[in-house]
């Protein structure tokens, strides 16, 4: 089932067409990796998909309905967006920061209910930050803060998760843990689109990969079909070792071309 779709969308920043004629569909229960070199348009595309970047052309639909027609609170219940390099400057306890993810589900002056507390606790545990619940956000390391902000997105229990580089600041163990968490969310029907630069993580965890270059989609398919010598040469300008270990594909960039 298609949850979120883009039809020939374009986004212009200044005089530059950053996203140019992109069409895609995100379906329930699939983890999709969005790859590409710096300045390919990935972050702008993510923002356009959740209504934060105005479209110069094309359309985005959520559950078959134009995204612009959705009230903001209902849209926020359906889509969770994790911004690249997001940061909290308030000395708010980590658990309270995560609890902000439940706001779209609450009416004016409504106090959180049992189901809200359950969602917050589950998100803290999923992101391995339950032990940080009472620590002020301003005292967290970069990696800890990144995981707390991911927990805030997960606490919303959205149908669609749009995550922009969720593993960028994390050590290898927590990179794996975050990807495992996103994969588990797809098992209950969530659609996940995540920007990644870690090609082996993309190959190992994603059901599908979309590669952007210069604002356009240049490849879309299964990891084994997308991560080829030719694509790595043409898009990234690198040679890489591509192989398999214990049934999992790995891609290790080795030299620039």
DRENPA-3360 file (N, C-alpha, C; in nm, 2 decimals, always signed):
BEGIN
1 = XXXXXXXX = +0.08/-0.12/+0.00/+0.00/+0.00/+0.00/+0.09/+0.12/+0.00 ~ +0.06/+0.21/-0.09/+0.14/+0.34/-0.10/+0.09/+0.44/+0.00 ~ +0.18/+0.49/+0.09/+0.15/+0.58/+0.19/+0.18/+0.73/+0.15 ~ +0.30/+0.74/+0.09/+0.35/+0.88/+0.05/+0.40/+0.87/-0.09 ~ +0.36/+0.96/-0.18/+0.41/+0.96/-0.31/+0.44/+1.10/-0.36 ~ +0.54/+1.11/-0.45/+0.58/+1.23/-0.52/+0.56/+1.21/-0.67 ~ +0.50/+1.31/-0.74/+0.48/+1.30/-0.88/+0.55/+1.42/-0.95 ~ +0.66/+1.39/-1.01/+0.74/+1.49/-1.09/+0.76/+1.62/-1.01;
9 = XXXXXXXX = +0.81/+1.61/-0.89/+0.82/+1.73/-0.81/+0.96/+1.79/-0.84 ~ +0.95/+1.93/-0.82/+1.07/+2.01/-0.84/+1.08/+2.11/-0.73 ~ +1.20/+2.14/-0.68/+1.22/+2.24/-0.58/+1.33/+2.33/-0.63 ~ +1.31/+2.46/-0.62/+1.41/+2.56/-0.66/+1.46/+2.64/-0.53 ~ +1.59/+2.65/-0.51/+1.64/+2.73/-0.41/+1.73/+2.84/-0.47 ~ +1.69/+2.96/-0.45/+1.75/+3.07/-0.52/+1.73/+3.05/-0.67 ~ +1.83/+3.05/-0.75/+1.82/+3.03/-0.90/+1.85/+2.88/-0.94 ~ +1.87/+2.80/-0.84/+1.91/+2.66/-0.87/+1.80/+2.56/-0.85;
17 = XXXXXXXX = +1.78/+2.47/-0.95/+1.68/+2.37/-0.94/+1.75/+2.25/-0.86 ~ +1.71/+2.24/-0.74/+1.78/+2.14/-0.65/+1.72/+2.00/-0.66 ~ +1.59/+2.00/-0.67/+1.52/+1.87/-0.70/+1.45/+1.89/-0.84 ~ +1.47/+1.80/-0.93/+1.42/+1.82/-1.07/+1.35/+1.70/-1.12 ~ +1.22/+1.70/-1.12/+1.13/+1.60/-1.18/+1.14/+1.47/-1.11 ~ +1.13/+1.46/-0.98/+1.15/+1.34/-0.90/+1.01/+1.28/-0.88 ~ +1.00/+1.15/-0.91/+0.87/+1.07/-0.88/+0.92/+0.95/-0.80 ~ +0.84/+0.92/-0.69/+0.87/+0.80/-0.61/+0.74/+0.77/-0.53;
25 = XXXXXXXX = +0.74/+0.65/-0.48/+0.63/+0.60/-0.39/+0.70/+0.53/-0.27 ~ +0.65/+0.56/-0.15/+0.69/+0.49/-0.03/+0.57/+0.40/+0.01 ~ +0.60/+0.27/+0.02/+0.49/+0.18/+0.06/+0.51/+0.13/+0.20 ~ +0.40/+0.08/+0.26/+0.40/+0.03/+0.39/+0.49/-0.09/+0.41 ~ +0.57/-0.09/+0.52/+0.65/-0.21/+0.55/+0.78/-0.21/+0.47 ~ +0.83/-0.10/+0.42/+0.95/-0.10/+0.34/+1.05/+0.00/+0.39 ~ +1.18/-0.04/+0.40/+1.28/+0.05/+0.44/+1.36/+0.09/+0.32 ~ +1.36/+0.22/+0.28/+1.42/+0.27/+0.16/+1.53/+0.36/+0.19;
33 = XXXXXXXX = +1.65/+0.34/+0.13/+1.76/+0.42/+0.15/+1.77/+0.52/+0.04 ~ +1.80/+0.65/+0.08/+1.82/+0.75/-0.02/+1.97/+0.79/-0.02 ~ +2.03/+0.76/-0.13/+2.18/+0.78/-0.14/+2.21/+0.88/-0.25 ~ +2.34/+0.92/-0.25/+2.39/+1.02/-0.34/+2.49/+1.10/-0.28 ~ +2.57/+1.17/-0.37/+2.68/+1.25/-0.32/+2.63/+1.38/-0.25 ~ +2.72/+1.45/-0.19/+2.68/+1.58/-0.13/+2.62/+1.67/-0.24 ~ +2.52/+1.75/-0.20/+2.45/+1.84/-0.28/+2.37/+1.78/-0.40 ~ +2.33/+1.65/-0.38/+2.26/+1.58/-0.48/+2.11/+1.62/-0.47;
41 = XXXXXXXX = +2.06/+1.68/-0.36/+1.92/+1.71/-0.34/+1.85/+1.63/-0.25 ~ +1.92/+1.54/-0.17/+1.85/+1.44/-0.09/+1.78/+1.51/+0.03 ~ +1.84/+1.60/+0.10/+1.78/+1.66/+0.21/+1.66/+1.75/+0.17 ~ +1.68/+1.82/+0.06/+1.57/+1.90/+0.00/+1.45/+1.81/-0.04 ~ +1.48/+1.70/-0.10/+1.37/+1.61/-0.13/+1.29/+1.56/-0.01 ~ +1.37/+1.52/+0.10/+1.30/+1.48/+0.22/+1.21/+1.59/+0.28 ~ +1.26/+1.72/+0.28/+1.18/+1.83/+0.33/+1.06/+1.85/+0.24 ~ +1.07/+1.83/+0.11/+0.96/+1.85/+0.02/+0.85/+1.74/+0.05;
49 = XXXXXXXX = +0.90/+1.62/+0.08/+0.80/+1.51/+0.10/+0.72/+1.53/+0.23 ~ +0.77/+1.61/+0.32/+0.69/+1.64/+0.44/+0.63/+1.78/+0.45 ~ +0.64/+1.85/+0.33/+0.58/+1.98/+0.32/+0.65/+2.10/+0.37 ~ +0.78/+2.08/+0.40/+0.87/+2.19/+0.45/+0.94/+2.27/+0.34 ~ +0.95/+2.21/+0.22/+1.01/+2.28/+0.11/+0.91/+2.31/+0.00 ~ +0.88/+2.43/-0.04/+0.77/+2.46/-0.14/+0.81/+2.40/-0.27 ~ +0.71/+2.34/-0.34/+0.73/+2.28/-0.47/+0.72/+2.39/-0.58 ~ +0.81/+2.38/-0.67/+0.81/+2.46/-0.79/+0.73/+2.39/-0.90;
57 = XXXXXXXX = +0.71/+2.26/-0.89/+0.63/+2.18/-0.98/+0.60/+2.05/-0.92 ~ +0.50/+1.98/-0.97/+0.46/+1.85/-0.93/+0.37/+1.85/-0.80 ~ +0.36/+1.73/-0.74/+0.27/+1.72/-0.63/+0.31/+1.60/-0.54 ~ +0.28/+1.62/-0.41/+0.30/+1.51/-0.31/+0.17/+1.47/-0.25 ~ +0.14/+1.34/-0.24/+0.02/+1.29/-0.18/+0.05/+1.20/-0.06 ~ -0.03/+1.21/+0.04/-0.03/+1.13/+0.16/-0.16/+1.05/+0.17 ~ -0.15/+0.92/+0.17/-0.27/+0.83/+0.17/-0.36/+0.87/+0.05 ~ -0.30/+0.91/-0.06/-0.38/+0.94/-0.18/-0.44/+1.08/-0.18;
65 = XXXXXXXX = -0.41/+1.16/-0.08/-0.47/+1.29/-0.07/-0.36/+1.40/-0.07 ~ -0.38/+1.51/-0.15/-0.27/+1.61/-0.16/-0.22/+1.65/-0.02 ~ -0.09/+1.65/-0.01/-0.03/+1.68/+0.12/-0.07/+1.81/+0.18 ~ -0.09/+1.91/+0.09/-0.13/+2.05/+0.13/-0.27/+2.05/+0.19 ~ -0.35/+1.95/+0.16/-0.49/+1.95/+0.21/-0.49/+1.89/+0.35 ~ -0.38/+1.84/+0.40/-0.39/+1.78/+0.54/-0.37/+1.89/+0.64 ~ -0.45/+1.90/+0.74/-0.42/+1.98/+0.86/-0.29/+1.95/+0.92 ~ -0.22/+2.04/+0.97/-0.08/+2.02/+1.02/-0.08/+1.91/+1.13;
73 = XXXXXXXX = -0.18/+1.91/+1.22/-0.18/+1.81/+1.33/-0.19/+1.67/+1.28 ~ -0.28/+1.65/+1.18/-0.31/+1.52/+1.12/-0.19/+1.48/+1.04 ~ -0.13/+1.57/+0.97/+0.00/+1.54/+0.89/+0.11/+1.50/+0.99 ~ +0.12/+1.56/+1.10/+0.22/+1.53/+1.20/+0.20/+1.39/+1.26 ~ +0.08/+1.35/+1.27/+0.05/+1.21/+1.32/+0.10/+1.11/+1.22 ~ +0.09/+1.14/+1.09/+0.12/+1.04/+0.99/+0.26/+1.04/+0.95 ~ +0.33/+1.16/+0.95/+0.47/+1.17/+0.91/+0.56/+1.22/+1.02 ~ +0.67/+1.15/+1.05/+0.77/+1.20/+1.14/+0.89/+1.23/+1.06;
81 = XXXXXXXX = +0.95/+1.35/+1.08/+1.07/+1.40/+1.01/+1.18/+1.42/+1.11 ~ +1.29/+1.35/+1.08/+1.42/+1.37/+1.16/+1.51/+1.45/+1.07 ~ +1.54/+1.58/+1.12/+1.62/+1.67/+1.04/+1.77/+1.63/+1.05 ~ +1.84/+1.65/+0.95/+1.99/+1.63/+0.95/+2.05/+1.72/+1.05 ~ +2.13/+1.67/+1.14/+2.21/+1.75/+1.24/+2.12/+1.83/+1.33 ~ +2.00/+1.78/+1.36/+1.91/+1.84/+1.45/+1.98/+1.86/+1.59 ~ +1.94/+1.97/+1.66/+2.00/+2.00/+1.79/+1.90/+2.07/+1.88 ~ +1.91/+2.03/+2.01/+1.82/+2.10/+2.11/+1.91/+2.19/+2.20;
89 = XXXXXXXX = +1.87/+2.31/+2.21/+1.95/+2.41/+2.29/+1.88/+2.44/+2.42 ~ +1.77/+2.36/+2.45/+1.71/+2.38/+2.58/+1.76/+2.28/+2.68 ~ +1.77/+2.31/+2.81/+1.81/+2.21/+2.91/+1.69/+2.13/+2.96 ~ +1.62/+2.07/+2.86/+1.50/+1.99/+2.89/+1.55/+1.85/+2.91 ~ +1.48/+1.78/+3.00/+1.52/+1.64/+3.02/+1.49/+1.55/+2.89 ~ +1.58/+1.46/+2.87/+1.57/+1.38/+2.75/+1.43/+1.32/+2.73 ~ +1.37/+1.26/+2.84/+1.24/+1.20/+2.83/+1.13/+1.30/+2.79 ~ +1.14/+1.42/+2.84/+1.05/+1.53/+2.81/+1.06/+1.57/+2.66;
97 = XXXXXXXX = +1.19/+1.57/+2.61/+1.21/+1.60/+2.47/+1.15/+1.49/+2.38 ~ +1.16/+1.37/+2.42/+1.10/+1.26/+2.35/+0.95/+1.27/+2.35 ~ +0.90/+1.31/+2.47/+0.75/+1.32/+2.48/+0.69/+1.43/+2.39 ~ +0.77/+1.52/+2.34/+0.72/+1.62/+2.24/+0.67/+1.55/+2.11 ~ +0.72/+1.43/+2.09/+0.68/+1.36/+1.97/+0.53/+1.31/+1.98 ~ +0.47/+1.32/+2.10/+0.33/+1.28/+2.12/+0.24/+1.40/+2.10 ~ +0.29/+1.52/+2.09/+0.20/+1.64/+2.09/+0.10/+1.63/+1.97 ~ +0.13/+1.58/+1.86/+0.02/+1.57/+1.75/-0.10/+1.49/+1.79;
105 = XXXXXXXX = -0.08/+1.40/+1.89/-0.19/+1.31/+1.93/-0.27/+1.37/+2.05 ~ -0.23/+1.49/+2.10/-0.30/+1.54/+2.21/-0.38/+1.67/+2.17 ~ -0.49/+1.68/+2.23/-0.57/+1.81/+2.21/-0.52/+1.92/+2.30 ~ -0.57/+2.04/+2.28/-0.53/+2.15/+2.36/-0.55/+2.12/+2.51 ~ -0.44/+2.14/+2.59/-0.44/+2.13/+2.73/-0.46/+1.98/+2.78 ~ -0.46/+1.89/+2.68/-0.48/+1.75/+2.72/-0.35/+1.69/+2.77 ~ -0.36/+1.62/+2.89/-0.25/+1.55/+2.95/-0.22/+1.42/+2.88 ~ -0.09/+1.38/+2.87/-0.06/+1.25/+2.82/-0.13/+1.14/+2.89;
113 = XXXXXXXX = -0.18/+1.04/+2.81/-0.24/+0.92/+2.87/-0.15/+0.80/+2.88 ~ -0.20/+0.69/+2.92/-0.12/+0.57/+2.93/-0.06/+0.53/+2.80 ~ -0.13/+0.54/+2.69/-0.07/+0.50/+2.56/+0.04/+0.59/+2.52 ~ +0.03/+0.72/+2.56/+0.14/+0.81/+2.53/+0.27/+0.77/+2.61 ~ +0.25/+0.74/+2.74/+0.37/+0.70/+2.82/+0.43/+0.58/+2.77 ~ +0.34/+0.49/+2.72/+0.40/+0.36/+2.67/+0.48/+0.39/+2.54 ~ +0.43/+0.47/+2.45/+0.50/+0.50/+2.33/+0.63/+0.57/+2.36 ~ +0.64/+0.66/+2.46/+0.76/+0.73/+2.50/+0.86/+0.63/+2.55;
121 = XXXXXXXX = +0.82/+0.54/+2.64/+0.91/+0.45/+2.70/+0.96/+0.35/+2.59 ~ +0.88/+0.31/+2.50/+0.93/+0.22/+2.39/+1.03/+0.29/+2.30 ~ +1.01/+0.42/+2.27/+1.10/+0.49/+2.19/+1.23/+0.51/+2.26 ~ +1.23/+0.54/+2.39/+1.36/+0.55/+2.46/+1.43/+0.42/+2.46 ~ +1.36/+0.31/+2.48/+1.43/+0.18/+2.48/+1.48/+0.15/+2.34 ~ +1.40/+0.17/+2.24/+1.44/+0.13/+2.10/+1.57/+0.20/+2.06 ~ +1.59/+0.33/+2.11/+1.71/+0.41/+2.07/+1.82/+0.40/+2.17 ~ +1.81/+0.31/+2.27/+1.91/+0.29/+2.37/+1.94/+0.42/+2.45;
129 = XXXXXXXX = +1.84/+0.49/+2.49/+1.86/+0.62/+2.56/+1.77/+0.62/+2.69 ~ +1.71/+0.51/+2.73/+1.63/+0.51/+2.85/+1.71/+0.55/+2.97 ~ +1.84/+0.52/+2.98/+1.92/+0.55/+3.09/+1.95/+0.70/+3.09 ~ +1.92/+0.77/+2.98/+1.95/+0.92/+2.98/+1.82/+1.00/+3.00 ~ +1.71/+0.93/+3.04/+1.58/+1.00/+3.05/+1.58/+1.13/+3.12 ~ +1.65/+1.14/+3.24/+1.65/+1.26/+3.32/+1.76/+1.35/+3.29 ~ +1.85/+1.32/+3.20/+1.96/+1.41/+3.17/+1.92/+1.52/+3.08 ~ +1.96/+1.65/+3.11/+1.93/+1.76/+3.02/+1.98/+1.74/+2.88;
137 = XXXXXXXX = +1.91/+1.78/+2.79/+1.95/+1.76/+2.65/+2.08/+1.84/+2.62 ~ +2.11/+1.95/+2.69/+2.23/+2.02/+2.67/+2.35/+1.96/+2.73 ~ +2.33/+1.85/+2.80/+2.45/+1.77/+2.86/+2.47/+1.64/+2.78 ~ +2.40/+1.62/+2.67/+2.42/+1.50/+2.60/+2.53/+1.51/+2.50 ~ +2.60/+1.40/+2.47/+2.70/+1.41/+2.36/+2.62/+1.42/+2.23 ~ +2.70/+1.44/+2.12/+2.63/+1.45/+1.99/+2.56/+1.32/+1.95 ~ +2.62/+1.21/+1.98/+2.56/+1.08/+1.94/+2.44/+1.05/+2.03 ~ +2.45/+1.09/+2.16/+2.33/+1.07/+2.25/+2.22/+1.15/+2.21;
145 = XXXXXXXX = +2.25/+1.28/+2.17/+2.14/+1.37/+2.13/+2.07/+1.32/+2.00 ~ +2.15/+1.27/+1.91/+2.10/+1.22/+1.79/+2.00/+1.11/+1.81 ~ +2.03/+1.02/+1.90/+1.95/+0.91/+1.93/+1.82/+0.95/+2.01 ~ +1.83/+1.05/+2.10/+1.72/+1.10/+2.17/+1.62/+1.17/+2.07 ~ +1.67/+1.24/+1.97/+1.59/+1.31/+1.87/+1.52/+1.20/+1.78 ~ +1.59/+1.09/+1.75/+1.53/+0.99/+1.68/+1.41/+0.93/+1.76 ~ +1.44/+0.91/+1.89/+1.33/+0.86/+1.98/+1.21/+0.95/+1.98 ~ +1.23/+1.08/+1.97/+1.12/+1.17/+1.96/+1.04/+1.14/+1.84;
153 = XXXXXXXX = +1.10/+1.12/+1.73/+1.03/+1.09/+1.60/+0.95/+0.96/+1.61 ~ +1.02/+0.86/+1.67/+0.95/+0.73/+1.69/+0.83/+0.73/+1.78 ~ +0.84/+0.82/+1.88/+0.74/+0.83/+1.98/+0.60/+0.87/+1.92 ~ +0.61/+0.94/+1.81/+0.49/+0.98/+1.74/+0.41/+0.86/+1.68 ~ +0.47/+0.75/+1.67/+0.41/+0.63/+1.61/+0.36/+0.66/+1.48 ~ +0.44/+0.71/+1.39/+0.39/+0.76/+1.26/+0.38/+0.65/+1.16 ~ +0.30/+0.67/+1.05/+0.29/+0.58/+0.94/+0.41/+0.59/+0.85 ~ +0.47/+0.71/+0.84/+0.59/+0.73/+0.76/+0.70/+0.80/+0.84;
161 = XXXXXXXX = +0.82/+0.75/+0.83/+0.94/+0.81/+0.89/+1.03/+0.86/+0.78 ~ +1.06/+0.99/+0.79/+1.16/+1.05/+0.70/+1.28/+1.09/+0.78 ~ +1.39/+1.02/+0.77/+1.51/+1.04/+0.85/+1.63/+1.08/+0.77 ~ +1.68/+1.20/+0.80/+1.79/+1.25/+0.72/+1.92/+1.23/+0.79 ~ +2.00/+1.13/+0.75/+2.13/+1.09/+0.81/+2.12/+1.06/+0.96 ~ +2.03/+0.96/+1.00/+2.02/+0.93/+1.14/+2.13/+0.86/+1.20 ~ +2.23/+0.81/+1.13/+2.35/+0.75/+1.19/+2.48/+0.83/+1.17 ~ +2.47/+0.95/+1.13/+2.59/+1.03/+1.09/+2.68/+1.05/+1.21;
169 = XXXXXXXX = +2.63/+1.07/+1.33/+2.72/+1.10/+1.44/+2.74/+0.98/+1.54 ~ +2.70/+0.86/+1.49/+2.70/+0.75/+1.58/+2.82/+0.65/+1.56 ~ +2.86/+0.59/+1.67/+2.96/+0.48/+1.67/+2.90/+0.36/+1.60 ~ +2.99/+0.27/+1.55/+2.94/+0.15/+1.47/+2.83/+0.07/+1.54 ~ +2.84/+0.05/+1.67/+2.74/-0.03/+1.74/+2.60/+0.04/+1.73 ~ +2.60/+0.17/+1.76/+2.48/+0.24/+1.76/+2.43/+0.27/+1.61 ~ +2.52/+0.27/+1.52/+2.47/+0.28/+1.38/+2.39/+0.15/+1.35 ~ +2.44/+0.04/+1.38/+2.36/-0.09/+1.36/+2.23/-0.09/+1.44;
177 = XXXXXXXX = +2.24/-0.04/+1.57/+2.12/-0.04/+1.65/+2.01/+0.05/+1.59 ~ +2.05/+0.16/+1.54/+1.95/+0.25/+1.48/+1.89/+0.19/+1.35 ~ +1.97/+0.13/+1.27/+1.92/+0.07/+1.15/+1.83/-0.05/+1.18 ~ +1.86/-0.13/+1.29/+1.78/-0.24/+1.33/+1.64/-0.18/+1.38 ~ +1.65/-0.07/+1.45/+1.52/-0.01/+1.50/+1.43/+0.03/+1.39 ~ +1.49/+0.10/+1.29/+1.41/+0.14/+1.17/+1.35/+0.02/+1.10 ~ +1.43/-0.09/+1.09/+1.39/-0.21/+1.02/+1.27/-0.27/+1.10 ~ +1.28/-0.27/+1.23/+1.17/-0.33/+1.31/+1.04/-0.25/+1.29;
185 = XXXXXXXX = +1.05/-0.12/+1.27/+0.93/-0.04/+1.25/+0.86/-0.08/+1.12 ~ +0.94/-0.12/+1.02/+0.87/-0.16/+0.89/+0.79/-0.29/+0.91 ~ +0.83/-0.37/+1.01/+0.76/-0.50/+1.04/+0.62/-0.47/+1.08 ~ +0.59/-0.36/+1.13/+0.45/-0.33/+1.17/+0.38/-0.23/+1.07 ~ +0.44/-0.22/+0.95/+0.38/-0.15/+0.85/+0.42/-0.01/+0.82 ~ +0.52/+0.04/+0.90/+0.57/+0.18/+0.88/+0.65/+0.18/+0.75 ~ +0.64/+0.29/+0.67/+0.72/+0.32/+0.56/+0.84/+0.41/+0.61 ~ +0.96/+0.37/+0.57/+1.08/+0.45/+0.62/+1.16/+0.49/+0.50;
193 = XXXXXXXX = +1.19/+0.62/+0.49/+1.29/+0.67/+0.39/+1.40/+0.73/+0.47 ~ +1.52/+0.69/+0.45/+1.63/+0.74/+0.53/+1.75/+0.78/+0.44 ~ +1.81/+0.89/+0.46/+1.93/+0.94/+0.38/+2.05/+0.87/+0.45 ~ +2.13/+0.81/+0.37/+2.25/+0.74/+0.42/+2.37/+0.77/+0.33 ~ +2.49/+0.77/+0.40/+2.61/+0.78/+0.32/+2.69/+0.65/+0.35 ~ +2.65/+0.57/+0.44/+2.72/+0.44/+0.48/+2.66/+0.33/+0.38 ~ +2.74/+0.30/+0.28/+2.69/+0.22/+0.17/+2.66/+0.07/+0.22 ~ +2.75/+0.02/+0.31/+2.73/-0.11/+0.36/+2.60/-0.12/+0.44;
201 = XXXXXXXX = +2.58/-0.02/+0.53/+2.45/-0.02/+0.60/+2.33/-0.02/+0.51 ~ +2.34/+0.06/+0.41/+2.23/+0.07/+0.31/+2.21/-0.07/+0.24 ~ +2.32/-0.13/+0.21/+2.31/-0.26/+0.14/+2.25/-0.37/+0.23 ~ +2.29/-0.36/+0.36/+2.25/-0.46/+0.46/+2.11/-0.45/+0.50 ~ +2.06/-0.33/+0.52/+1.93/-0.31/+0.59/+1.82/-0.27/+0.50 ~ +1.85/-0.20/+0.39/+1.74/-0.14/+0.31/+1.68/-0.25/+0.21 ~ +1.55/-0.24/+0.19/+1.48/-0.32/+0.10/+1.50/-0.26/-0.04 ~ +1.52/-0.13/-0.05/+1.52/-0.07/-0.18/+1.61/+0.06/-0.16;
209 = XXXXXXXX = +1.69/+0.09/-0.27/+1.77/+0.21/-0.27/+1.73/+0.30/-0.38 ~ +1.73/+0.43/-0.35/+1.71/+0.53/-0.45/+1.84/+0.62/-0.45 ~ +1.89/+0.64/-0.56/+2.02/+0.72/-0.57/+1.99/+0.85/-0.65 ~ +2.03/+0.96/-0.59/+2.01/+1.09/-0.65/+2.14/+1.15/-0.70 ~ +2.14/+1.22/-0.80/+2.26/+1.29/-0.85/+2.21/+1.42/-0.92 ~ +2.26/+1.53/-0.88/+2.23/+1.66/-0.94/+2.07/+1.68/-0.95 ~ +2.01/+1.65/-0.84/+1.86/+1.67/-0.83/+1.77/+1.57/-0.89 ~ +1.83/+1.47/-0.96/+1.74/+1.37/-1.02/+1.77/+1.23/-0.97;
217 = XXXXXXXX = +1.67/+1.14/-0.98/+1.69/+1.00/-0.95/+1.76/+0.93/-1.06 ~ +1.88/+0.87/-1.03/+1.96/+0.80/-1.14/+1.95/+0.65/-1.12 ~ +1.90/+0.60/-1.01/+1.89/+0.46/-0.99/+1.79/+0.43/-0.88 ~ +1.71/+0.32/-0.89/+1.61/+0.29/-0.80/+1.58/+0.14/-0.81 ~ +1.61/+0.07/-0.70/+1.59/-0.08/-0.71/+1.65/-0.15/-0.59 ~ +1.66/-0.28/-0.59/+1.72/-0.36/-0.49/+1.87/-0.32/-0.47 ~ +1.92/-0.33/-0.35/+2.06/-0.30/-0.32/+2.16/-0.36/-0.42 ~ +2.14/-0.49/-0.44/+2.24/-0.56/-0.53/+2.23/-0.52/-0.67;
225 = XXXXXXXX = +2.12/-0.46/-0.71/+2.10/-0.41/-0.85/+2.16/-0.27/-0.86 ~ +2.15/-0.19/-0.75/+2.19/-0.05/-0.76/+2.33/-0.03/-0.73 ~ +2.39/-0.10/-0.63/+2.53/-0.07/-0.59/+2.63/-0.15/-0.68 ~ +2.65/-0.10/-0.79/+2.73/-0.16/-0.89/+2.86/-0.08/-0.91 ~ +2.96/-0.14/-0.97/+3.08/-0.07/-1.00/+3.05/+0.05/-1.09 ~ +2.97/+0.03/-1.19/+2.94/+0.15/-1.28/+2.87/+0.26/-1.21 ~ +2.78/+0.23/-1.12/+2.71/+0.34/-1.05/+2.81/+0.41/-0.95 ~ +2.89/+0.34/-0.88/+2.98/+0.40/-0.79/+3.09/+0.48/-0.86;
233 = XXXXXXXX = +3.12/+0.44/-0.98/+3.21/+0.52/-1.07/+3.15/+0.65/-1.11 ~ +3.02/+0.64/-1.17/+2.96/+0.75/-1.23/+2.91/+0.85/-1.13 ~ +2.85/+0.81/-1.02/+2.78/+0.89/-0.92/+2.88/+0.94/-0.82 ~ +2.96/+0.85/-0.76/+3.05/+0.89/-0.65/+3.19/+0.92/-0.69 ~ +3.23/+0.87/-0.81/+3.37/+0.89/-0.85/+3.47/+0.80/-0.77 ~ +3.43/+0.68/-0.73/+3.51/+0.59/-0.65/+3.51/+0.45/-0.71 ~ +3.62/+0.38/-0.68/+3.62/+0.24/-0.69/+3.60/+0.18/-0.56 ~ +3.53/+0.06/-0.55/+3.50/+0.00/-0.42/+3.51/-0.15/-0.43;
241 = XXXXXXXX = +3.54/-0.21/-0.32/+3.53/-0.35/-0.30/+3.38/-0.39/-0.27 ~ +3.32/-0.47/-0.36/+3.19/-0.51/-0.34/+3.19/-0.67/-0.32 ~ +3.13/-0.71/-0.21/+3.13/-0.86/-0.18/+3.02/-0.90/-0.09 ~ +3.04/-1.02/-0.04/+2.93/-1.07/+0.05/+3.00/-1.15/+0.16 ~ +2.94/-1.13/+0.28/+2.99/-1.20/+0.40/+2.86/-1.25/+0.48 ~ +2.86/-1.37/+0.51/+2.74/-1.43/+0.58/+2.61/-1.39/+0.52 ~ +2.61/-1.39/+0.39/+2.49/-1.36/+0.32/+2.45/-1.21/+0.30 ~ +2.54/-1.12/+0.36/+2.51/-0.98/+0.36/+2.60/-0.91/+0.26;
249 = XXXXXXXX = +2.55/-0.82/+0.18/+2.63/-0.74/+0.09/+2.71/-0.63/+0.16 ~ +2.84/-0.61/+0.12/+2.91/-0.50/+0.17/+2.98/-0.42/+0.05 ~ +2.99/-0.29/+0.08/+3.05/-0.20/-0.02/+3.15/-0.11/+0.05 ~ +3.28/-0.13/+0.01/+3.39/-0.05/+0.08/+3.46/+0.03/-0.02 ~ +3.43/+0.16/-0.02/+3.50/+0.25/-0.11/+3.65/+0.25/-0.08 ~ +3.73/+0.24/-0.19/+3.88/+0.23/-0.17/+3.96/+0.34/-0.23 ~ +3.93/+0.38/-0.35/+4.01/+0.48/-0.42/+3.92/+0.58/-0.49 ~ +3.96/+0.70/-0.50/+3.89/+0.80/-0.58/+3.93/+0.79/-0.73;
257 = X = +3.85/+0.82/-0.82/+3.88/+0.81/-0.96/+3.91/+0.95/-1.02;
% end
